[in-house]
């Protein structure tokens, strides 16, 4: 079942009651002139088991520890945002699988050649999906992208991922945004890309924990200050789905310099984007769980290839 993404951008009281998230508005709760029956009618409840991601985007949101505990026990990812409404924090459960100790050990014992082969697969799928986005939305020649994808070697020692990325970003937005440069602190629509990637990262990290894996230990990324190196690795072939969504916003919206509620609503559809793995279509959130489950099987020596989506 596809889990729901709940976004809170206004002052809100969030608590737990009978396995349900209880949502209350402060202005209603604090108004002593309103009868209790009226206040109860204006409560909203959501079953905990239906929630996959919670985004907290207001400094006046109050969350009880009981609710946080219940959300984490249900493998929900909780995202906090900064003053610019950009995701800045991610809370995940410490465990998510009954055989987690064994799975940790298999992940830790993975050989360097195996991790290089897994990164080769990851890079190949990312480049192929980027090429698919260019073919679908631009007139850009993609034969070079196809060649780079086919030529990726174990561990990508030639950095074909970087070469493909430079070509991809140079041509993706075309005449809409001449000379666009992808960068975290860059000009719009980098803000939309950053927001979308943050949502995707939370989805992948949540799925990794549910599969009994450590999001910290990557197969390629090894930044000592990054607690989600593996999530950053595994999300790579999924990034083009976010790019395509942002592209559609750029070509249809008059303004995207600020992350309005309307734009956030479009980006919060990411968990339900349709993707295809091995010819079968499913929502992105479900597909990511399939990907992380296959990653564990690779670590366990049961299979040799990660199940990635193909555009």
Sine and cosine of phi, psi and omega as CSV:
sin_phi,cos_phi,sin_psi,cos_psi,sin_omega,cos_omega
0.00,0.00,0.69,-0.73,0.02,-1.00
-0.96,0.28,0.77,-0.64,0.00,-1.00
-0.99,0.11,0.44,-0.90,-0.02,-1.00
-1.00,0.06,0.51,-0.86,0.14,-0.99
-0.96,-0.29,0.85,-0.52,-0.01,-1.00
-0.95,-0.32,0.80,-0.60,0.01,-1.00
-0.92,-0.40,0.74,-0.67,0.03,-1.00
-0.83,-0.55,0.91,-0.41,-0.04,-1.00
-0.90,-0.43,0.05,1.00,0.01,-1.00
-0.82,-0.58,0.29,-0.96,0.07,-1.00
-0.81,0.59,0.78,-0.62,-0.09,-1.00
-0.51,-0.86,0.53,-0.85,0.17,-0.99
-0.97,-0.23,0.85,-0.53,0.00,-1.00
-0.88,-0.47,0.80,-0.59,-0.03,-1.00
-0.59,-0.81,-0.03,-1.00,-0.05,-1.00
-0.87,-0.50,0.69,-0.72,0.10,-1.00
-0.45,-0.89,0.87,-0.50,0.06,-1.00
0.81,0.59,0.71,0.71,0.04,-1.00
0.95,0.30,0.28,0.96,-0.02,-1.00
-0.84,-0.55,0.60,-0.80,0.20,-0.98
-0.98,0.22,0.80,-0.59,0.01,-1.00
-0.97,-0.25,0.83,-0.56,-0.05,-1.00
-0.93,-0.36,0.85,-0.52,-0.01,-1.00
-0.79,-0.62,0.50,-0.87,0.06,-1.00
-0.99,-0.11,0.78,-0.63,-0.04,-1.00
-0.83,0.56,-0.63,0.78,-0.05,-1.00
-0.92,0.40,-0.42,0.91,0.06,-1.00
-0.99,0.13,-0.70,0.72,-0.04,-1.00
-0.89,0.45,-0.64,0.77,-0.10,-0.99
-1.00,0.07,-0.08,1.00,-0.02,-1.00
-1.00,0.09,0.98,-0.22,-0.06,-1.00
-0.95,0.32,-0.22,0.97,-0.02,-1.00
-0.99,0.13,-0.21,0.98,-0.02,-1.00
-1.00,0.00,0.67,-0.74,0.03,-1.00
-0.93,0.35,0.44,-0.90,-0.02,-1.00
-0.87,0.50,-0.56,0.83,0.00,-1.00
-0.89,0.45,-0.61,0.79,0.03,-1.00
-0.92,0.39,-0.68,0.74,0.00,-1.00
-0.89,0.46,-0.66,0.76,-0.01,-1.00
-0.91,0.40,-0.59,0.81,0.01,-1.00
-0.91,0.41,-0.42,0.91,-0.04,-1.00
-0.99,-0.14,0.20,0.98,0.17,-0.99
-0.99,0.12,0.57,-0.82,0.09,-1.00
-0.87,-0.50,0.70,-0.72,0.02,-1.00
-0.85,-0.53,0.55,-0.83,0.04,-1.00
-0.73,-0.69,0.77,-0.63,0.05,-1.00
-0.87,0.49,0.75,-0.66,-0.03,-1.00
-0.85,0.52,-0.64,0.77,-0.08,-1.00
-0.93,0.38,-0.23,0.97,0.01,-1.00
-1.00,-0.02,-0.08,1.00,-0.12,-0.99
-0.98,-0.18,0.77,-0.64,0.03,-1.00
-0.95,-0.31,-0.58,0.81,-0.03,-1.00
-0.63,-0.78,0.69,-0.73,0.10,-0.99
-0.85,-0.53,0.80,-0.60,0.01,-1.00
-0.92,-0.39,0.85,-0.52,-0.03,-1.00
-0.96,-0.28,0.94,-0.34,-0.12,-0.99
-0.81,-0.59,0.76,0.65,0.08,-1.00
-0.30,-0.95,0.69,-0.73,-0.07,-1.00
-0.96,0.28,-0.17,0.99,-0.02,-1.00
-0.96,-0.29,0.43,0.90,0.10,-0.99
-1.00,0.03,0.75,-0.66,0.04,-1.00
-0.94,-0.35,0.81,-0.59,-0.01,-1.00
-0.82,-0.57,0.77,-0.63,0.01,-1.00
-0.98,0.20,0.46,-0.89,0.01,-1.00
-0.91,0.41,-0.52,0.85,0.04,-1.00
-0.89,0.46,-0.63,0.77,0.03,-1.00
-0.92,0.38,-0.70,0.71,0.02,-1.00
-0.85,0.52,-0.69,0.72,0.01,-1.00
-0.87,0.50,-0.70,0.71,-0.02,-1.00
-0.92,0.39,-0.64,0.77,0.02,-1.00
-0.89,0.46,-0.70,0.72,-0.02,-1.00
-0.93,0.37,-0.60,0.80,0.06,-1.00
-0.89,0.45,-0.44,0.90,0.01,-1.00
-1.00,-0.05,0.24,0.97,0.02,-1.00
0.87,0.49,0.59,0.81,0.05,-1.00
-1.00,0.03,0.60,-0.80,0.08,-1.00
-0.99,-0.12,0.76,-0.66,-0.01,-1.00
-0.93,-0.37,0.86,-0.50,-0.04,-1.00
-0.94,-0.34,0.74,-0.68,0.11,-0.99
-0.95,-0.33,0.52,-0.85,-0.05,-1.00
-0.90,-0.44,0.40,-0.91,0.01,-1.00
-1.00,0.01,-0.17,-0.98,-0.06,-1.00
-0.92,0.39,-0.30,0.96,0.04,-1.00
-1.00,-0.08,0.13,0.99,-0.03,-1.00
0.93,0.37,0.32,0.95,0.05,-1.00
-1.00,-0.07,0.72,-0.70,0.04,-1.00
-0.82,0.58,0.78,-0.62,-0.06,-1.00
-0.79,-0.61,-0.32,0.95,-0.01,-1.00
-0.69,-0.73,0.49,-0.87,-0.01,-1.00
-0.66,-0.75,0.81,-0.58,0.03,-1.00
-0.92,-0.39,0.79,-0.61,-0.01,-1.00
-0.75,-0.66,0.38,-0.93,0.08,-1.00
-0.92,0.39,0.47,-0.89,0.02,-1.00
-0.97,0.25,-0.38,0.93,0.03,-1.00
-0.61,-0.79,0.44,-0.90,-0.03,-1.00
-0.50,-0.86,0.14,0.99,-0.04,-1.00
-0.53,-0.85,0.58,-0.82,-0.07,-1.00
-0.94,0.35,-0.41,0.91,0.02,-1.00
-0.94,-0.34,0.63,0.78,-0.15,-0.99
-0.89,0.45,-0.66,0.76,-0.02,-1.00
-0.86,0.51,-0.70,0.72,0.02,-1.00
-0.90,0.43,-0.65,0.76,-0.02,-1.00
-0.93,0.36,-0.63,0.78,0.08,-1.00
-0.85,0.53,-0.71,0.70,-0.05,-1.00
-0.88,0.47,-0.68,0.73,0.01,-1.00
-0.91,0.40,-0.59,0.81,0.05,-1.00
-0.92,0.40,-0.70,0.72,-0.01,-1.00
-0.91,0.41,-0.53,0.85,-0.05,-1.00
-1.00,0.06,0.00,1.00,-0.02,-1.00
-0.86,0.51,0.74,-0.68,-0.05,-1.00
-0.96,0.27,0.37,-0.93,0.03,-1.00
-0.89,0.46,-0.68,0.73,0.05,-1.00
-0.86,0.52,-0.62,0.78,0.02,-1.00
-0.90,0.44,-0.72,0.69,-0.02,-1.00
-0.90,0.44,-0.58,0.81,0.05,-1.00
-0.92,0.39,-0.63,0.78,0.04,-1.00
-0.91,0.41,-0.63,0.78,0.02,-1.00
-0.92,0.39,-0.59,0.80,0.05,-1.00
-0.94,0.35,-0.57,0.82,0.08,-1.00
-0.86,0.52,-0.73,0.68,0.03,-1.00
-0.88,0.48,-0.69,0.72,-0.03,-1.00
-0.87,0.48,-0.73,0.68,0.00,-1.00
-0.90,0.44,-0.66,0.75,0.00,-1.00
-0.87,0.50,-0.73,0.68,-0.01,-1.00
-0.92,0.40,-0.61,0.79,0.01,-1.00
-0.89,0.46,-0.75,0.66,-0.02,-1.00
-0.89,0.46,-0.68,0.73,0.00,-1.00
-0.89,0.45,-0.64,0.77,0.02,-1.00
-0.94,0.33,-0.59,0.81,0.09,-1.00
-0.88,0.47,-0.68,0.73,0.02,-1.00
-0.88,0.47,-0.61,0.79,0.01,-1.00
-0.90,0.43,-0.62,0.79,0.03,-1.00
-0.91,0.42,-0.69,0.73,0.02,-1.00
-0.89,0.46,-0.69,0.73,-0.01,-1.00
-0.89,0.45,-0.61,0.79,-0.08,-1.00
-0.96,0.27,-0.59,0.81,-0.18,-0.98
-0.90,-0.43,-0.12,0.99,-0.03,-1.00
-0.68,-0.74,0.11,-0.99,0.07,-1.00
-0.99,-0.14,0.28,0.96,-0.08,-1.00
-0.92,0.38,0.66,-0.75,0.11,-0.99
-0.94,0.33,0.77,-0.63,-0.08,-1.00
-0.88,-0.47,0.21,0.98,0.02,-1.00
-0.87,0.48,-0.60,0.80,0.01,-1.00
-0.91,0.42,-0.61,0.79,0.03,-1.00
-0.90,0.44,-0.67,0.74,0.02,-1.00
-0.88,0.48,-0.68,0.74,0.01,-1.00
-0.90,0.44,-0.71,0.70,0.02,-1.00
-0.87,0.49,-0.67,0.75,0.01,-1.00
-0.89,0.46,-0.65,0.76,0.00,-1.00
-0.95,0.31,-0.45,0.89,-0.10,-1.00
-1.00,-0.03,-0.02,1.00,0.00,-1.00
-0.88,0.48,0.80,-0.61,0.02,-1.00
-0.98,-0.18,0.16,-0.99,0.00,-1.00
-0.83,0.56,0.84,-0.54,-0.02,-1.00
0.99,0.13,-0.09,1.00,-0.03,-1.00
0.76,0.65,0.85,0.52,-0.03,-1.00
-0.91,0.42,-0.38,0.92,-0.01,-1.00
-1.00,0.00,0.05,1.00,0.01,-1.00
0.79,0.61,0.74,0.67,0.06,-1.00
-0.93,0.36,-0.42,0.91,0.09,-1.00
-0.87,0.50,-0.71,0.70,0.00,-1.00
-0.91,0.40,-0.64,0.76,0.00,-1.00
-0.91,0.42,-0.69,0.73,0.01,-1.00
-0.91,0.41,-0.63,0.78,-0.01,-1.00
-0.89,0.45,-0.67,0.74,0.01,-1.00
-0.88,0.48,-0.69,0.72,0.02,-1.00
-0.92,0.39,-0.66,0.75,-0.04,-1.00
-0.88,0.47,-0.78,0.63,-0.06,-1.00
-0.95,0.33,-0.46,0.89,0.04,-1.00
-0.91,0.41,-0.49,0.87,-0.14,-0.99
-0.92,-0.38,-0.22,0.97,-0.14,-0.99
-0.87,0.50,-0.80,0.61,-0.09,-1.00
-1.00,0.03,-0.15,0.99,0.13,-0.99
0.75,0.66,-0.79,-0.62,-0.06,-1.00
-0.95,0.30,-0.31,0.95,-0.01,-1.00
-0.89,0.45,-0.69,0.73,0.00,-1.00
-0.69,-0.73,1.00,0.10,0.00,-1.00
-0.86,0.50,0.64,-0.77,0.07,-1.00
0.89,0.46,0.51,0.86,0.05,-1.00
-0.89,0.46,0.66,-0.75,0.05,-1.00
-0.82,-0.57,0.81,-0.59,0.03,-1.00
-0.98,0.19,0.82,-0.57,0.02,-1.00
-0.26,-0.97,0.58,-0.81,-0.07,-1.00
-0.86,0.52,-0.60,0.80,-0.01,-1.00
-0.97,-0.23,0.28,0.96,-0.05,-1.00
-0.97,0.22,0.04,-1.00,-0.03,-1.00
-0.96,0.28,0.32,-0.95,0.05,-1.00
-0.83,0.56,0.58,-0.81,0.19,0.98
-1.00,-0.03,0.47,0.88,0.08,-1.00
-0.85,0.53,-0.53,0.85,0.03,-1.00
-0.89,0.46,-0.63,0.78,0.03,-1.00
-0.94,0.35,-0.66,0.75,0.03,-1.00
-0.89,0.46,-0.70,0.72,0.01,-1.00
-0.86,0.51,-0.70,0.71,-0.02,-1.00
-0.91,0.42,-0.72,0.70,0.00,-1.00
-0.89,0.45,-0.67,0.74,0.02,-1.00
-0.91,0.41,-0.57,0.82,0.03,-1.00
-0.90,0.43,-0.64,0.77,0.07,-1.00
-0.91,0.42,-0.71,0.70,0.01,-1.00
-0.88,0.48,-0.67,0.75,-0.01,-1.00
-0.87,0.48,-0.65,0.76,0.02,-1.00
-0.91,0.42,-0.65,0.76,0.02,-1.00
-0.88,0.47,-0.71,0.71,-0.03,-1.00
-0.93,0.37,-0.70,0.71,0.01,-1.00
-0.87,0.49,-0.67,0.75,0.03,-1.00
-0.87,0.49,-0.69,0.72,-0.01,-1.00
-0.92,0.39,-0.60,0.80,0.03,-1.00
-0.89,0.46,-0.70,0.72,0.03,-1.00
-0.89,0.45,-0.67,0.74,0.02,-1.00
-0.89,0.45,-0.47,0.88,0.03,-1.00
-1.00,0.06,0.06,1.00,0.05,-1.00
0.98,0.18,0.44,0.90,-0.03,-1.00
-0.93,-0.38,0.38,-0.93,0.04,-1.00
-1.00,0.02,0.91,-0.41,0.00,-1.00
-0.90,0.43,-0.29,0.96,-0.08,-1.00
-0.97,0.26,-0.59,0.81,-0.14,-0.99
-1.00,-0.01,0.98,-0.22,-0.08,-1.00
-0.99,0.10,0.23,-0.97,0.12,-0.99
-1.00,-0.05,-0.27,0.96,0.03,-1.00
-0.67,-0.74,-0.80,0.60,0.02,-1.00
-0.92,0.39,0.71,-0.70,-0.03,-1.00
-0.64,-0.77,0.54,0.84,0.02,-1.00
-0.91,0.41,0.83,-0.55,-0.06,-1.00
-0.90,0.43,-0.35,0.94,-0.02,-1.00
-0.99,-0.13,0.04,1.00,-0.05,-1.00
-0.97,-0.23,0.89,-0.46,-0.01,-1.00
-1.00,0.10,-0.04,1.00,-0.08,-1.00
-0.74,-0.68,0.72,0.70,-0.04,-1.00
-0.88,0.48,-0.68,0.74,-0.02,-1.00
-0.92,0.39,-0.62,0.79,0.06,-1.00
-0.88,0.48,-0.64,0.76,0.02,-1.00
-0.92,0.39,-0.51,0.86,0.07,-1.00
-0.93,0.36,-0.80,0.60,-0.17,-0.98
-0.95,0.31,-0.40,0.92,-0.01,-1.00
-0.98,0.21,-0.20,0.98,-0.11,-0.99
-0.81,0.58,-0.76,0.65,-0.01,-1.00
-0.93,0.36,-0.24,0.97,0.03,-1.00
-1.00,0.02,-0.29,0.96,-0.04,-1.00
-0.82,0.57,-0.66,0.75,-0.01,-1.00
-0.85,0.53,-0.43,0.90,0.07,-1.00
-0.92,0.39,-0.60,0.80,0.06,-1.00
-0.94,0.34,-0.67,0.75,0.02,-1.00
-0.85,0.52,-0.68,0.73,-0.01,-1.00
-0.91,0.42,-0.64,0.77,0.04,-1.00
-0.90,0.44,-0.69,0.72,0.01,-1.00
-0.92,0.40,-0.62,0.78,0.05,-1.00
-0.85,0.53,-0.69,0.72,-0.01,-1.00
-0.90,0.44,-0.55,0.83,0.05,-1.00
-0.93,0.37,-0.69,0.72,-0.05,-1.00
-0.88,0.48,-0.66,0.75,-0.09,-1.00
-0.99,0.10,-0.16,0.99,-0.03,-1.00
-0.90,-0.43,-0.28,0.96,-0.05,-1.00
-0.97,-0.23,0.57,-0.82,0.04,-1.00
-0.98,0.22,-0.51,0.86,-0.04,-1.00
-0.62,-0.78,0.70,-0.71,0.05,-1.00
-0.58,-0.81,0.35,0.94,-0.02,-1.00
-0.94,0.33,-0.42,0.91,0.03,-1.00
-0.85,-0.52,0.53,-0.85,0.02,-1.00
-0.99,0.14,1.00,0.04,0.02,-1.00
-0.97,0.23,0.19,-0.98,0.04,-1.00
-0.88,0.48,-0.59,0.81,0.01,-1.00
-0.90,0.44,-0.70,0.72,0.00,-1.00
-0.92,0.38,-0.65,0.76,0.05,-1.00
-0.87,0.49,-0.66,0.75,0.00,-1.00
-0.86,0.51,-0.65,0.76,0.03,-1.00
-0.92,0.40,-0.65,0.76,-0.01,-1.00
-0.95,0.30,-0.44,0.90,0.03,-1.00
-0.97,0.25,-0.02,1.00,0.10,-1.00
-0.99,0.13,-0.05,1.00,-0.07,-1.00
-0.80,0.60,-0.71,0.71,-0.01,-1.00
-0.86,0.51,-0.38,0.92,-0.05,-1.00
-0.98,-0.21,0.07,1.00,0.05,-1.00
-0.86,0.52,0.64,-0.77,-0.02,-1.00
-0.99,0.14,0.80,-0.60,0.06,-1.00
-0.78,-0.63,0.28,-0.96,-0.05,-1.00
-0.81,-0.58,0.81,-0.58,0.09,-1.00
-0.83,-0.56,0.83,-0.56,0.00,-1.00
0.80,0.61,0.64,0.77,0.06,-1.00
0.99,0.16,-0.02,1.00,-0.02,-1.00
-0.94,-0.34,0.75,-0.66,-0.02,-1.00
-1.00,0.00,0.58,-0.81,0.04,-1.00
-0.32,-0.95,0.31,-0.95,0.10,-1.00
-0.89,0.47,0.52,-0.86,-0.06,-1.00
-0.81,0.58,-0.67,0.74,-0.03,-1.00
-0.88,0.47,-0.61,0.79,0.04,-1.00
-0.94,0.34,-0.66,0.75,0.00,-1.00
-0.89,0.46,-0.64,0.77,0.01,-1.00
-0.88,0.48,-0.64,0.77,0.04,-1.00
-0.89,0.45,-0.59,0.81,0.07,-1.00
-0.91,0.42,-0.64,0.77,0.02,-1.00
-0.90,0.44,-0.74,0.68,-0.04,-1.00
-0.93,0.36,-0.54,0.84,0.06,-1.00
-0.91,0.42,-0.64,0.77,0.02,-1.00
-0.94,0.35,-0.52,0.85,0.05,-1.00
-0.88,0.47,-0.70,0.72,0.05,-1.00
-0.87,0.49,-0.65,0.76,0.01,-1.00
-0.88,0.47,-0.54,0.84,0.08,-1.00
-0.92,0.40,-0.69,0.72,0.04,-1.00
-0.88,0.47,-0.57,0.82,-0.04,-1.00
-0.99,0.14,-0.10,1.00,0.01,-1.00
0.99,0.17,0.24,0.97,-0.04,-1.00
-0.99,0.11,-0.55,0.83,0.04,-1.00
-0.67,-0.74,0.14,-0.99,-0.06,-1.00
-0.90,-0.43,-0.15,0.99,-0.09,-1.00
-0.77,-0.64,0.68,-0.73,0.08,-1.00
-0.97,0.23,0.64,-0.77,0.02,-1.00
-0.99,0.12,0.99,-0.13,0.00,-1.00
-0.96,-0.30,0.39,-0.92,0.05,-1.00
-0.98,0.19,0.44,-0.90,0.04,-1.00
-0.78,-0.62,0.81,-0.59,-0.04,-1.00
-0.99,0.11,0.00,0.00,0.00,0.00
